[in-house]
């Protein structure tokens, strides 16, 4: 970013607490506690495919979960990444304690900058989580959550991701340490010898870490907030299953996720509905499950459309519209398939699709009540299609940053 001589590096160097406060004051003003979300949501489309992402919105994984998926869907619906100060206690508020949110704010602003062109083009819809500002909606979700709290357990994919994210946070925090503290850390934890540490080796490591920090567009250049100042708060936003299905229903979206926890929860019965595959879609499901898709990891926007993406996007559009219209599901499948036995192209990560088309859709009694209470009474067919993105290459989220 460069405007009037100000670069993104300048922004990272000069971001102030007052700027962080004002940014969050703007977002809290956009969505006050009396916001009617139904008035903000895009109406279901009849000619374009639309997919809602059930997963963490994080700038570090933006290529693989969002921008890369634009090659396969016409529109995406995402939870808005910013914390809404209207819905948090003062001690956790970015308006009251902006110093705790400087690093997170930089990442969220960067995310918006990357998505800006697609937002303006109507291809990406950022939706505020009603849990953040609507007290009545939050109460409903709390009741739903309390009923299912014992059923929630992180899957192995999500556990591995949580560990990777934690390591990434730790490394970034180390690089941001003041020079004196960083030198001491290197002596203790890298060189392991306080008495005989070579000063030139220490300075070489310090300079290398600080150079990596400066080259990292997602990192704050300020030292991390001390515990005496309240530390730093990291908040990763995502739609929960029920809120996600609620928003997807109202926007006419299918849902996709790379979270094995969300995929499992999506198929848990509510005691009334069960999710057996629709026999009428069996042939299409079988073919869809044989499709591999590729998304970029090293850039935030793919410079070239991955092989087979156009055919897959066209199929997704036709299949989505057939599901919405209740038409015959014998949609021709694209023939292009990525050969996963071959090494991945540099900068691309391969996902294998797993699809789910339950008979009658992903109906849940609680979600239906949310739709009727906080939504509308017409054009509210349940979500018919769910997609799970299973990584089949050895790339990790860290390659995207």
C-alpha positions, 0 to 999 in steps of 0.5 A, a space after each residue: 500500500 502506498 498513498 501520498 508517500 505513506 507505505 504499509 511499513 510506515 503504517 506499521 511503524 506509526 500506528 497509535 493507540 488513538 488510531 486503533 481506538 478511532 477505527 473501532 469506534 467507527 465499526 461500533 457505530 456502524 453496528 450499534 446494539 439495535 442493528 437489524 442484520 436482516 436489513 444488511 444481508 445480501 438477498 439470495 441469488 438466482 444466477 450466481 453461486 454463493 458460499 459461506 465460510 465456516 472457519 477462522 478469518 485470519 490474515 495468515 490463512 487468507 489465501 487458502 481459505 478465502 481469496 483462493 476460493 474465489 476461483 471456485 465460487 461467484 461470491 463468498 460470505 465471511 464473518 467480519 474480522 473486527 471486534 465490535 466494542 458494543 458487545 464486550 466488557 470495558 476491560 476487553 474493549 478496543 475502545 477502552 484499551 486500544 494498546 492491547 489491540 494494536 497488533 490485531 488491528 494491523 492484521 484486520 486492516 491488512 485483511 480488509 485491504 486485501 479484500 477491498 477490490 472483491 468487496 467493492 465488486 460484490 464478490 465478498 460479503 463481510 457480515 458482522 456476527 450478531 453475537 457481537 451486538 445483539 443481546 437477544 441473539 446472544 442469549 439464544 445462541 447461549 441456550 443452544 451452546 449449553 445444550 451441546 457443550 459436551 459434544 464439542 471437541 476439537 478434531 485432529 486437524 484443528 488441534 494441529 492448526 491451533 498448535 501451528 498458530 500458537 507457534 507462529 504467535 510466539 515467534 512473532 512476539 519474540 521478534 518484537 521484544 525490545 533489543 535488550 530483552 531479545 538479546 537476553 532471550 537469545 542467550 538463554 534460549 538459543 545459544 544456551 550459555 549466558 557466560 560464554 555467549 559470542 556477542 557477534 553471534 547474538 547481534 547477528 541473530 538479533 539483526 536477522 530476527 528484526 529484519 524478518 519482523 520488518 519484512 512481515 506485513 502482518 507484524 507490528 513493529 512495536 514491542 508487545 504490551 507487557 502483562 502490567 499493561 494488560 498484555 495483548 488480546 488476539 481474537 480470531 473471528 468465525 461463525 459458529 455452526 448455528 450462526 453460520 447456518 442462520 446467515 447461510 440460510 438468509 443469504 442463500 449460501 452453501 457452506 464450506 469449511 476446512 475445520 474438521 470440528 465444524 464438519 463434525 458438528 455440522 452433521 450432529 443430529 439435533 435429536 429431530 433431524 438426521 443427515 443422510 445423503 440425498 439419494 437423488 444427488 448420489 451420482 453428483 456427490 460421487 463425482 464432486 468428491 473426486 475433484 481436487 482444487 488448488 489455492 495459492 499459499 504464497 500470494 493473496 491473489 492468484 495471478 493465474 486461474 488454477 487448472 480446472 477452476 473455471 469448469 469447477 466454478 461453473 459446475 458449482 453454480 449449476 449444482 447450487 442453482 439446481 438445489 435451490 430450485 429443487 430441480 433434477 440433480 443430474 448436473 454434468 461434472 467437470 472432467 478436469 482433475 488435478 493429478 495429486 500423485 504429482 508434486 504440487 506447483 510452487 505456491 499452490 496447495 491442493 484440497 480434496 473436496 468432500 461433499 454432503 447433500 443431506 435429504 432436506 438440507 442441514 435443517 436444525 430446529 434451533 436454526 429455524 427458530 433463529 431464522 424466524 425470530 431474527 430473519 424473515 418468513 419467505 425464501 428461507 430454504 435450508 442450506 442444501 450443500 456442505 463442502 469440506 476442504 481436506 488438505 492433501 499436500 504438505 503445505 502449511 498455513 505459514 507459507 501464506 504469510 
